[in-house]
């Protein structure tokens, strides 16, 4: 399953590292979505994928909001 998340505030480098660490702990693939700015500069949109239970545990741990559709178009590398 794939979902989109939003961190509402700027994150410190330690907080960004913690997000990736929690994703790894919960077996969730996570990355910044499309043209999202650096999460250290303000609100950021993320793409997350994994099993439904893994995503629920991860979202509860990080406290990000779920968003229906990112404001940036998806970037595909060819």
C-alpha positions as CSV (number, residue, x, y, z in Angstrom):
1,X,0.0,0.0,0.0
2,X,1.2,3.5,-0.7
3,X,0.2,6.6,1.2
4,X,1.2,10.3,1.3
5,X,2.2,12.1,4.5
6,X,3.0,15.6,5.5
7,X,5.3,16.9,8.2
8,X,3.8,20.3,9.1
9,X,6.9,21.9,10.6
10,X,10.6,22.1,9.7
11,X,12.6,19.2,11.1
12,X,16.1,19.3,12.5
13,X,18.7,17.0,11.0
14,X,18.3,14.7,14.0
15,X,14.5,14.5,13.5
16,X,15.0,13.7,9.8
17,X,17.4,10.9,10.7
18,X,14.8,9.6,13.2
19,X,12.1,9.6,10.5
20,X,14.3,7.4,8.3
21,X,15.2,5.2,11.3
22,X,11.6,4.7,12.3
23,X,10.7,3.8,8.7
24,X,13.4,1.1,8.7
25,X,12.3,-0.2,12.1
26,X,8.7,-0.5,10.8
27,X,9.6,-1.9,7.3
28,X,8.2,1.1,5.6
29,X,9.8,2.6,2.5
30,X,9.8,6.4,2.7
31,X,11.1,9.3,0.6
32,X,10.4,12.9,-0.1
33,X,7.7,13.3,-2.7
34,X,8.3,15.0,-6.1
35,X,9.5,18.5,-5.8
36,X,9.1,18.8,-2.1
37,X,11.6,21.2,-0.5
38,X,14.0,20.0,2.2
39,X,12.1,19.0,5.4
40,X,14.6,21.2,7.3
41,X,13.2,24.3,5.6
42,X,9.5,23.8,6.3
43,X,6.5,21.5,5.7
44,X,7.4,18.5,3.5
45,X,5.4,15.9,1.7
46,X,6.5,12.3,1.9
47,X,5.6,9.1,0.0
48,X,5.4,6.0,2.2
49,X,4.8,2.4,1.2
50,X,4.5,-0.9,3.1
51,X,1.8,-3.1,4.6
52,X,-1.2,-1.5,6.1
53,X,-0.2,-2.5,9.7
54,X,3.4,-1.3,9.2
55,X,2.2,2.1,7.8
56,X,-0.2,2.5,10.7
57,X,2.6,1.8,13.3
58,X,5.0,4.1,11.5
59,X,2.4,7.0,11.2
60,X,1.6,6.7,14.9
61,X,5.3,6.8,15.7
62,X,6.2,9.9,13.6
63,X,2.9,11.8,14.0
64,X,2.7,13.0,10.4
65,X,-0.6,13.9,8.9
66,X,-2.0,11.8,6.0
67,X,-2.8,13.8,2.9
68,X,-5.1,12.7,0.0
69,X,-2.9,13.9,-2.8
70,X,0.4,15.7,-2.8
71,X,0.6,19.2,-4.2
72,X,3.7,18.3,-6.3
73,X,3.6,16.1,-9.4
74,X,5.3,12.7,-9.1
75,X,8.8,12.8,-10.6
76,X,9.7,9.7,-12.6
77,X,13.3,9.1,-13.6
78,X,13.8,7.5,-17.0
